[in-house]
């Protein structure tokens, strides 16, 4: 039973879900500042906002993986193979996005890279570029597959049912953002951003609440004579 889950696993779910929600809220605030201070709509977000966004991604992605692991531990035995697939794809998303954003932070302004004429084709978030392609792979391919599979751990009733719907919609929107590639229109990709940067953090916050309630239910059960 979920209520009998080890307190450490429940605590991991509370902490990781809260971390995803809080860090994503900080990311949204920094992104808003970056967009408000754009010199023109066709320009990339300026410093220091761009580097702050890169730094925030680095803890968000691992926290998302830890949340998926907690969901795997929380799920019924018959669903764990499906949820494990979600953990794997979330891990792939985290690995790609962390490698990408750390490389941008560490190398993009290094003189040996910044002075090269091809550097914008590698590091910029203007389509087409290597950085943009990898970001799309992480968040519009690996993330929605992971979200679809981890959703199988969540029941369809009560608060859990609301979480399930939010996670499913976030996955579908992230998939929809992939249409920006064949259409060569990155404005279409913004649909996906709503999925993984807005709806998923809301779902993570509700998952943290679910784990919190499960902890207290387990503690109350153990304290009964």
C-alpha positions, -999 to +999 in steps of 0.1 A: +000+000+000+011+035-007+005+045+029+031+020+040+058+034+018+090+041+037+091+076+052+124+083+034+108+077+000+078+099+009+101+126+021+121+124-011+088+130-030+079+160-009+113+176-012+118+169-050+083+180-059+086+212-039+120+218-054+107+215-090+078+238-082+099+265-064+128+265-088+104+266-118+087+296-102+120+313-099+128+303-135+095+319-147+102+351-128+137+354-143+124+346-177+098+373-173+125+398-164+145+387-194+116+392-218+108+426-204+143+438-209+147+425-245+162+453-267+140+439-295+117+409-300+141+391-323+170+393-298+181+366-274+175+372-236+203+394-223+227+390-194+225+385-164+190+369-170+203+344-196+229+330-173+205+329-143+181+308-165+209+284-174+219+280-137+183+273-126+179+245-152+208+226-137+190+218-104+155+216-119+162+187-142+178+164-115+149+173-091+125+161-117+143+128-120+142+123-082+104+131-082+100+104-109+119+079-087+096+087-058+066+081-080+081+048-091+084+037-054+049+050-047+032+031-076+015-003-074+038-032-083+019-039-116+026-003-128+062+000-118+076-013-151+058+015-169+068+041-144+104+029-147+103+038-184+093+073-173+122+075-149+146+065-178+132+091-202+133+118-175+169+109-168+177+112-205+160+146-206+180+157-175+213+144-189+209+162-223+196+195-209+223+196-181+251+189-205+238+215-229+233+243-204+265+236-185+284+237-219+267+271-227+277+285-193+312+272-194+321+276-230+299+300-250+317+331-238+352+316-237+374+335-261+383+304-280+347+298-288+330+332-287+353+346-314+345+319-340+321+327-368+303+293-362+297+298-325+262+311-329+253+279-348+264+259-318+254+279-287+226+303-296+189+297-291+181+310-326+169+283-350+187+265-364+215+258-339+229+228-321+218+241-287+183+246-299+181+212-314+193+195-282+170+216-261+141+204-283+152+168-280+153+170-242+120+189-236+098+181-266+108+144-270+123+129-239+103+149-213+068+142-227+075+105-231+087+104-195+057+124-183+033+100-201+048+070-184+052+084-149+015+095-151+005+058-149+016+058-113-011+084-104-047+073-096-076+089-114-097+100-084-096+130-060-065+152-059-045+125-077-070+126-106-063+163-110-026+157-109-030+130-135-048+154-159-023+181-154+006+157-162-011+143-192-018+178-206+018+189-199+030+159-219+007+165-249+016+202-250+053+194-249+048+170-278+029+197-297+059+220-294+079+196-315+059+208-345+080+239-345+108+219-361+091+207-393+073+240-396+106+259-390+086+281-366+099+284-331+068+303-320+049+270-323+075+255-300+062+279-273+032+256-269+056+230-255+070+255-230+036+259-215+036+221-209+069+216-192+076+250-177+041+259-165+018+229-161+044+203-150+057+225-120+020+228-109+017+191-111+050+187-092+037+210-064+005+189-062+025+157-061+045+171-032+012+177-014+001+141-021+034+127-007+030+150+023-005+137+030+007+102+026+035+108+052+010+121+077-014+093+070+013+067+075+025+084+107-011+085+121-016+048+112+016+038+130+007+058+161-025+040+166-026+014+195 
